[in-house]
Amino acid sequence: MNSSHPPLPDDSDLHAMVDCRLPPEDAERLRASLAPAAQEEANAWAQQRALLQTLHGDWLERPLPEVLRQAAGRLQDTHAARRRWATWGGMAAGWLLAFGLGWGLHGSWSDGATLAATASPPLLFAQQATVAHAVYQPEQRHPVEVAAAQQEHLVQWLSKRLARPLAVPHLQQQGFELVGGRLLPGGSGARAQFMYQNAAGTRITLYLGALDDAQAEAFQFYDKGAVSSFYWVERGFGYALSGEMPRPALQALATAVYRQLSAAPPMGAHAPAKGS
Protein backbone atom coordinates (compact mmCIF):
# COMPACT_ATOMS: atom_id res chain seq x y z
CA MET A 1 0.00 0.00 0.00
CA ASN A 2 1.38 3.41 -0.95
CA SER A 3 1.97 5.94 1.80
CA SER A 4 0.16 9.29 1.60
CA HIS A 5 3.25 11.11 2.91
CA PRO A 6 5.81 12.48 0.40
CA PRO A 7 9.40 11.18 0.76
CA LEU A 8 11.55 13.13 3.19
CA PRO A 9 14.21 15.29 1.52
CA ASP A 10 17.79 14.45 2.44
CA ASP A 11 20.24 16.96 3.91
CA SER A 12 21.88 17.61 0.53
CA ASP A 13 18.55 18.82 -0.87
CA LEU A 14 17.98 21.10 2.12
CA HIS A 15 21.51 22.53 1.95
CA ALA A 16 21.12 23.18 -1.78
CA MET A 17 17.88 25.03 -1.12
CA VAL A 18 19.31 27.11 1.74
CA ASP A 19 22.46 27.94 -0.26
CA CYS A 20 20.35 29.07 -3.26
CA ARG A 21 21.83 26.38 -5.50
CA LEU A 22 18.43 25.08 -6.70
CA PRO A 23 16.43 26.62 -9.54
CA PRO A 24 13.72 28.89 -8.07
CA GLU A 25 10.92 26.55 -9.14
CA ASP A 26 12.56 23.50 -7.57
CA ALA A 27 13.35 25.41 -4.38
CA GLU A 28 9.76 26.63 -4.06
CA ARG A 29 8.41 23.12 -4.68
CA LEU A 30 10.76 21.63 -2.08
CA ARG A 31 9.95 24.29 0.51
CA ALA A 32 6.19 23.71 0.05
CA SER A 33 6.64 19.95 0.61
CA LEU A 34 8.58 20.26 3.87
CA ALA A 35 7.13 19.10 7.15
CA PRO A 36 7.10 21.74 9.95
CA ALA A 37 10.18 20.22 11.61
CA ALA A 38 12.17 20.20 8.37
CA GLN A 39 11.02 23.74 7.57
CA GLU A 40 12.22 24.90 10.98
CA GLU A 41 15.61 23.25 10.46
CA ALA A 42 16.00 24.84 7.03
CA ASN A 43 15.16 28.26 8.47
CA ALA A 44 17.79 27.79 11.20
CA TRP A 45 20.41 26.92 8.58
CA ALA A 46 19.46 30.00 6.57
CA GLN A 47 19.93 32.19 9.66
CA GLN A 48 23.34 30.64 10.32
CA ARG A 49 24.33 31.26 6.70
CA ALA A 50 23.30 34.90 6.95
CA LEU A 51 25.27 35.38 10.17
CA LEU A 52 28.41 33.82 8.66
CA GLN A 53 28.13 36.05 5.61
CA THR A 54 27.91 39.19 7.73
CA LEU A 55 30.72 38.16 10.11
CA HIS A 56 33.39 39.40 7.68
CA GLY A 57 31.15 41.02 5.09
CA ASP A 58 33.27 44.15 5.06
CA TRP A 59 36.21 42.16 3.65
CA LEU A 60 34.55 42.21 0.24
CA GLU A 61 34.72 46.00 0.22
CA ARG A 62 38.40 46.24 1.08
CA PRO A 63 41.14 46.49 -1.53
CA LEU A 64 43.37 43.44 -1.67
CA PRO A 65 46.77 44.22 -0.09
CA GLU A 66 49.35 44.73 -2.82
CA VAL A 67 51.70 42.12 -1.40
CA LEU A 68 48.96 39.48 -1.54
CA ARG A 69 47.90 40.53 -5.04
CA GLN A 70 51.48 40.10 -6.22
CA ALA A 71 51.74 36.76 -4.42
CA ALA A 72 48.53 35.52 -6.07
CA GLY A 73 49.87 36.49 -9.48
CA ARG A 74 53.14 34.71 -8.85
CA LEU A 75 51.35 31.61 -7.60
CA GLN A 76 49.18 31.58 -10.72
CA ASP A 77 52.30 31.80 -12.88
CA THR A 78 53.81 28.95 -10.86
CA HIS A 79 50.78 26.73 -11.47
CA ALA A 80 51.04 27.44 -15.19
CA ALA A 81 54.71 26.48 -15.08
CA ARG A 82 53.79 23.34 -13.20
CA ARG A 83 51.45 22.25 -15.96
CA ARG A 84 54.20 22.77 -18.53
CA TRP A 85 56.68 20.78 -16.47
CA ALA A 86 54.12 17.98 -16.01
CA THR A 87 53.82 17.77 -19.77
CA TRP A 88 57.57 17.55 -20.24
CA GLY A 89 57.94 15.11 -17.33
CA GLY A 90 61.19 13.87 -15.83
CA MET A 91 62.61 13.65 -12.33
CA ALA A 92 64.62 16.87 -12.61
CA ALA A 93 61.55 18.80 -13.75
CA GLY A 94 59.56 17.43 -10.81
CA TRP A 95 62.20 18.58 -8.32
CA LEU A 96 62.33 22.10 -9.71
CA LEU A 97 58.56 22.20 -9.78
CA ALA A 98 58.19 21.27 -6.13
CA PHE A 99 60.65 23.94 -5.15
CA GLY A 100 58.98 26.53 -7.37
CA LEU A 101 55.62 25.96 -5.68
CA GLY A 102 57.14 26.37 -2.26
CA TRP A 103 58.56 29.71 -3.29
CA GLY A 104 55.53 30.96 -5.20
CA LEU A 105 55.07 33.75 -2.65
CA HIS A 106 58.74 34.71 -2.62
CA GLY A 107 59.78 35.26 -6.18
CA SER A 108 59.38 34.36 -9.80
CA TRP A 109 59.76 30.88 -11.24
CA SER A 110 63.10 31.75 -12.79
CA ASP A 111 64.57 32.38 -9.32
CA GLY A 112 63.87 28.83 -8.10
CA ALA A 113 67.19 27.16 -8.81
CA THR A 114 69.18 29.95 -7.15
CA LEU A 115 66.95 30.13 -4.09
CA ALA A 116 67.11 26.36 -3.63
CA ALA A 117 70.83 26.65 -3.04
CA THR A 118 70.85 29.83 -0.95
CA ALA A 119 67.65 29.90 1.15
CA SER A 120 68.27 29.57 4.89
CA PRO A 121 65.79 28.85 7.70
CA PRO A 122 66.03 32.47 8.95
CA LEU A 123 65.29 33.80 5.46
CA LEU A 124 62.25 31.53 5.13
CA PHE A 125 61.22 32.66 8.60
CA ALA A 126 61.39 36.31 7.49
CA GLN A 127 59.25 35.55 4.46
CA GLN A 128 56.61 33.92 6.67
CA ALA A 129 56.66 36.97 8.94
CA THR A 130 55.98 39.39 6.09
CA VAL A 131 53.11 37.28 4.77
CA ALA A 132 51.57 37.08 8.26
CA HIS A 133 51.89 40.86 8.60
CA ALA A 134 50.23 41.44 5.23
CA VAL A 135 47.33 39.16 6.17
CA TYR A 136 46.51 40.55 9.63
CA GLN A 137 47.69 44.17 9.55
CA PRO A 138 44.67 45.47 7.55
CA GLU A 139 42.14 43.71 9.82
CA GLN A 140 39.98 46.15 11.78
CA ARG A 141 37.57 43.95 13.72
CA HIS A 142 39.83 41.03 14.60
CA PRO A 143 43.47 42.04 14.19
CA VAL A 144 44.50 39.83 17.13
CA GLU A 145 43.17 36.78 18.96
CA VAL A 146 43.86 38.16 22.45
CA ALA A 147 43.84 41.91 23.08
CA ALA A 148 46.42 43.85 25.08
CA ALA A 149 43.88 44.24 27.91
CA GLN A 150 44.51 40.53 28.63
CA GLN A 151 48.26 40.74 28.21
CA GLU A 152 49.16 38.45 31.09
CA HIS A 153 46.90 35.72 29.71
CA LEU A 154 48.23 36.36 26.19
CA VAL A 155 51.86 35.92 27.23
CA GLN A 156 51.15 32.83 29.32
CA TRP A 157 49.14 31.23 26.52
CA LEU A 158 51.68 31.88 23.78
CA SER A 159 54.58 30.89 26.05
CA LYS A 160 52.87 27.56 26.64
CA ARG A 161 52.15 26.97 22.96
CA LEU A 162 55.70 27.88 21.89
CA ALA A 163 57.12 25.92 24.86
CA ARG A 164 59.31 28.86 25.96
CA PRO A 165 58.73 31.87 28.22
CA LEU A 166 58.12 34.96 26.11
CA ALA A 167 58.69 38.63 26.84
CA VAL A 168 56.73 41.45 25.21
CA PRO A 169 58.89 44.48 24.33
CA HIS A 170 57.88 47.97 25.47
CA LEU A 171 57.54 50.40 22.57
CA GLN A 172 55.68 53.31 24.15
CA GLN A 173 58.74 55.54 23.91
CA GLN A 174 58.75 54.90 20.16
CA GLY A 175 55.05 55.81 19.99
CA PHE A 176 53.64 52.30 19.60
CA GLU A 177 51.16 50.57 21.89
CA LEU A 178 50.51 46.84 22.02
CA VAL A 179 47.29 45.83 20.27
CA GLY A 180 47.52 42.15 21.24
CA GLY A 181 48.72 38.92 19.73
CA ARG A 182 47.84 35.65 18.11
CA LEU A 183 49.07 32.10 17.54
CA LEU A 184 50.12 31.08 14.03
CA PRO A 185 51.46 27.92 12.38
CA GLY A 186 55.05 27.91 11.18
CA GLY A 187 57.36 25.81 9.09
CA SER A 188 58.87 24.04 12.12
CA GLY A 189 56.26 24.60 14.84
CA ALA A 190 54.03 27.22 16.39
CA ARG A 191 54.67 30.92 15.87
CA ALA A 192 53.53 33.98 17.83
CA GLN A 193 52.68 37.38 16.41
CA PHE A 194 52.47 40.55 18.53
CA MET A 195 50.91 43.59 16.92
CA TYR A 196 51.60 47.24 17.79
CA GLN A 197 49.98 50.46 16.56
CA ASN A 198 50.84 54.15 16.83
CA ALA A 199 48.56 57.20 17.01
CA ALA A 200 48.53 57.52 13.22
CA GLY A 201 47.20 53.98 12.84
CA THR A 202 50.47 52.52 11.52
CA ARG A 203 50.93 48.92 12.58
CA ILE A 204 54.00 46.77 13.03
CA THR A 205 54.16 43.10 13.98
CA LEU A 206 56.73 41.08 15.87
CA TYR A 207 56.83 37.47 14.65
CA LEU A 208 58.76 34.90 16.68
CA GLY A 209 59.32 31.19 17.05
CA ALA A 210 61.88 28.45 17.52
CA LEU A 211 64.60 27.98 14.89
CA ASP A 212 66.61 25.30 16.63
CA ASP A 213 68.66 24.32 13.56
CA ALA A 214 69.67 27.89 12.72
CA GLN A 215 72.89 29.48 13.86
CA ALA A 216 72.91 32.80 15.70
CA GLU A 217 72.43 35.53 13.15
CA ALA A 218 72.67 39.29 13.49
CA PHE A 219 70.31 41.84 11.97
CA GLN A 220 69.25 41.10 8.41
CA PHE A 221 66.91 43.12 6.20
CA TYR A 222 64.22 41.46 4.08
CA ASP A 223 62.39 43.57 1.51
CA LYS A 224 59.97 42.05 -0.98
CA GLY A 225 57.05 44.25 -1.98
CA ALA A 226 55.30 46.70 0.31
CA VAL A 227 56.14 44.87 3.55
CA SER A 228 59.73 44.71 4.83
CA SER A 229 61.28 43.12 7.90
CA PHE A 230 64.35 43.17 10.09
CA TYR A 231 65.02 39.66 11.39
CA TRP A 232 67.58 37.92 13.55
CA VAL A 233 68.21 34.66 15.43
CA GLU A 234 69.28 34.46 19.05
CA ARG A 235 69.21 31.66 21.62
CA GLY A 236 67.57 29.30 19.14
CA PHE A 237 64.71 31.71 18.53
CA GLY A 238 63.87 33.68 15.41
CA TYR A 239 62.49 37.22 15.51
CA ALA A 240 61.15 39.39 12.68
CA LEU A 241 59.76 42.90 13.01
CA SER A 242 57.66 43.75 9.96
CA GLY A 243 55.94 46.87 8.72
CA GLU A 244 55.19 49.15 5.80
CA MET A 245 57.50 52.06 6.55
CA PRO A 246 60.89 53.45 5.50
CA ARG A 247 63.85 51.25 6.32
CA PRO A 248 65.46 53.66 8.86
CA ALA A 249 62.24 53.94 10.88
CA LEU A 250 61.72 50.18 10.92
CA GLN A 251 65.36 49.62 11.83
CA ALA A 252 65.08 51.97 14.81
CA LEU A 253 62.08 50.02 16.09
CA ALA A 254 63.77 46.68 15.48
CA THR A 255 66.84 47.88 17.37
CA ALA A 256 64.69 48.80 20.37
CA VAL A 257 63.05 45.37 20.28
CA TYR A 258 66.39 43.60 19.88
CA ARG A 259 67.95 45.39 22.86
CA GLN A 260 65.04 44.60 25.15
CA LEU A 261 64.83 40.94 24.16
CA SER A 262 68.61 40.52 24.39
CA ALA A 263 68.47 41.84 27.95
CA ALA A 264 65.65 39.44 28.90
CA PRO A 265 66.45 36.26 30.90
CA PRO A 266 67.63 33.31 28.79
CA MET A 267 64.98 30.99 27.43
CA GLY A 268 63.98 28.61 30.17
CA ALA A 269 64.16 31.28 32.87
CA HIS A 270 61.21 33.40 33.92
CA ALA A 271 60.45 36.11 31.35
CA PRO A 272 58.58 39.24 32.29
CA ALA A 273 54.94 39.29 31.19
CA LYS A 274 54.27 42.98 31.63
CA GLY A 275 54.82 45.78 29.21
CA SER A 276 53.47 46.92 25.89
C-alpha positions, 0 to 999 in steps of 0.5 A: 500500500502506498503511503500518503506522505511524500518522501523526506528530503535528504540533507543535501537537498535542504543545503542546496535550497538554503544555499540558493543552488536550486532553480527557483521553481525547484526550491519553491516546490521543495519548501512547500513539501517540507514538514514543519520540523524540516522547515524549521531546520532549514530556516535555522540553517538560513539564519546561520548562513546569513550570520556567517556572511555578515561576520566578515562582510566588510572584507569584500569591500576592502582592496586586496593588499598589494603584497597578496595581489602580487603573491597571487599572481606569482602563484598563478604563474607557478601553477602554469609552469607546473602544468608545462613541467608535467607535460615535459615530465622527468625527475629533474623537472619534478624537483624544480617544480616542487621547489617553485611551488614552495617559493611561489610567494617569494619570487618568480619561477626563474629564481627557483634554482638559485633560491634552492641553493641559498635559502636559509631557515632564517630567510624563510622565517622572514618571508613567513613573517611578512606574509603574516603581517600582510594578512593581519595588519589590515584587519579592523575587527579582529586584528588579534586573537587576544587583546592587550587588555589581557596581556598576562593571559596572552603571554602565558598562553603563547609561552605555553604553545611555543614551549618557551617563556616569552617577553613582550617588548615595550615600545611606548617611547617609540610611539607604539602601543601593544594591540595584542597577539595571536598564535600562528602555524610555522614551518617548524612549529608554532609561531607567535605574532604581537601587533603594535599600533601608533597614534597615526594607525600605523601597525608593526608586527613582531613574529617569533618562534623556535629555529633550533637548527639555525645558527645565531644571526645578526640583523638582516633586512628582508624587503619584498614588496610593500612589507619589509622586515628586520630579522635575527636569530638568538638563543635558538629563537627567530624574531622578525619585526615587519611593517610598511615604513621606510627602512630607517624607521623600521630599523630603529624600532627593530633595534629597540626590540632587539635590545630589550629581548637581548636583555631578557632572561635566557629561554627557560628562565622566567620572562617578564609578562608585563609591558606593551 
